[in-house]
Amino acid sequence: MTTQQLHEQILQKKSFLCVGLDPDLNKIPQHLLDTEDPIFEFNKAIIDATHDLTVGYKPNTAFFEAYGIKGWMSLQKTINYINENYPDIFTIADAKRGDIGNTSSMYAKAFFEDLNFDSVTVAPYMGKDSVEPFLAFENKHTIMLALTSNEGAFDFQTLNTNGTELYKQVLETSKTWKNSQNLMYVVGATKAEYFADIRKIVPDSFLLVPGIGAQGGSLSEVCKYGMNDKIGLLVNSARAIIYASKGTDFAEKAREEALKVQKEMEEIINTKF
Ligand SMILES: O=c1ccn([C@@H]2O[C@H](COP(=O)(O)O)[C@@H](O)[C@H]2O)c(=O)[nH]1
C-alpha cells in the first residue's frame, strides 16, 4: 500500500485510528477459550466489528509469539483474514526487529513477503545497515522507534548527544538512508509536547502514535502538535478497545469504543481541513 492510498482511506473513513491486536488468553472472553483457535476467533470478531472505523490494524507479535507455534499460526490467520476481507486496511507487524544486515533481510522477508504485512516496526539502535534491508521493499513501510510512549524512553532517547537529543539524531540520520521515503516513525501519545520539534525534522512522514486509551495520552494534544497537512498520523489504541468487555458482547463494546475515538477524529479532521 502506498502512503497516498493510506491518506485517501483516512479521508474517506474520517479516521486515522489503528486498532492494536494484542490478544491475551487471560483477558479474552471465556466463551472463546473452547474454540479451536481462540486468539484468531477473538481477532476476527474485533476486526469484523471495527473495520469501517479504522484504517489500520497493528498485531503486536509478542502476543502471538508467547503461544509458540500455535500463536504464530494465529498471527498468520489474522493477517490473511485482514488481507482477504479488508484489503484496503493498512497492516503493521509490531515486532520491533533489527539486526546485522543479512539477518534484517530475513526479518524483512518474513514480515513483508511471507506474512504480507504492509509495514513492520524496527528498533534503530543497530543503525543504517540494520534498517536499510527493510527499506528495500517497494510499497512496504518500515516504522522506526523514535520517541516511545513508555517512561523508559527518557533513559536513552532524550539523552543529549553532541548538542542534540538522541531521538532527534535518529530522525535526522535516518533521512539520509537509502529508500528513506519508506520510513515512518513511532512517537508515543504520552509525549505530545515533543511532536512540534519532531515535525520540524520529519514534516511529511507518517507517525505511528501508540499511547492513547490505556496509557492515558491525549488525542487532541497529539493532533494539535503532530498533524501535518495530510494528517500524517496513525493513532493506535489496543486495550481500551479490544478489552472493553469480557462478555459475549465484547465485539459490540469494542466497536462502541472505536466509534468514540473515530468520532473525535472526525471532528478534528472537519475542524482542521
Ligand atoms: O512506544 C511504544 C511502542 C509500541 N507500543 C505498543 O503499542 C500498543 C499499545 O497498546 P495499548 O493497550 O493501547 O496501551 C502495544 O502493543 C505496545 O507494545 C507502545 O505502547 N508504545
Ligand as a Chemical Component Dictionary entry (heavy atoms), coordinates in Angstrom:
data_LIG
# 
_chem_comp.id                   LIG 
_chem_comp.type                 NON-POLYMER 
_chem_comp.pdbx_formal_charge   0 
_chem_comp.three_letter_code    LIG 
# 
loop_
_chem_comp_atom.comp_id 
_chem_comp_atom.atom_id 
_chem_comp_atom.alt_atom_id 
_chem_comp_atom.type_symbol 
_chem_comp_atom.charge 
_chem_comp_atom.model_Cartn_x 
_chem_comp_atom.model_Cartn_y 
_chem_comp_atom.model_Cartn_z 
_chem_comp_atom.pdbx_ordinal 
LIG O1 O1 O 0 6.267  3.381  22.124 1  
LIG C1 C1 C 0 5.529  2.419  22.002 2  
LIG C2 C2 C 0 5.685  1.469  21.001 3  
LIG C3 C3 C 0 4.801  0.447  20.909 4  
LIG N1 N1 N 0 3.749  0.327  21.757 5  
LIG C4 C4 C 0 2.799  -0.792 21.557 6  
LIG O2 O2 O 0 1.521  -0.245 21.204 7  
LIG C5 C5 C 0 0.481  -0.963 21.847 8  
LIG C6 C6 C 0 -0.225 -0.063 22.839 9  
LIG O3 O3 O 0 -1.260 -0.771 23.479 10 
LIG P1 P1 P 0 -2.325 -0.075 24.478 11 
LIG O4 O4 O 0 -3.076 -1.226 25.036 12 
LIG O5 O5 O 0 -3.194 0.831  23.661 13 
LIG O6 O6 O 0 -1.567 0.665  25.500 14 
LIG C7 C7 C 0 1.152  -2.171 22.484 15 
LIG O7 O7 O 0 1.182  -3.223 21.556 16 
LIG C8 C8 C 0 2.559  -1.676 22.763 17 
LIG O8 O8 O 0 3.505  -2.721 22.815 18 
LIG C9 C9 C 0 3.583  1.256  22.749 19 
LIG O9 O9 O 0 2.636  1.190  23.545 20 
LIG N2 N2 N 0 4.485  2.284  22.838 21 
# 
loop_
_chem_comp_bond.comp_id 
_chem_comp_bond.atom_id_1 
_chem_comp_bond.atom_id_2 
_chem_comp_bond.value_order 
_chem_comp_bond.pdbx_ordinal 
LIG O1 C1 DOUB 1  
LIG C1 C2 SING 2  
LIG C1 N2 SING 3  
LIG C2 C3 DOUB 4  
LIG C3 N1 SING 5  
LIG N1 C4 SING 6  
LIG N1 C9 SING 7  
LIG C4 O2 SING 8  
LIG C4 C8 SING 9  
LIG O2 C5 SING 10 
LIG C5 C6 SING 11 
LIG C5 C7 SING 12 
LIG C6 O3 SING 13 
LIG O3 P1 SING 14 
LIG P1 O4 DOUB 15 
LIG P1 O5 SING 16 
LIG P1 O6 SING 17 
LIG C7 O7 SING 18 
LIG C7 C8 SING 19 
LIG C8 O8 SING 20 
LIG C9 O9 DOUB 21 
LIG C9 N2 SING 22 
# 
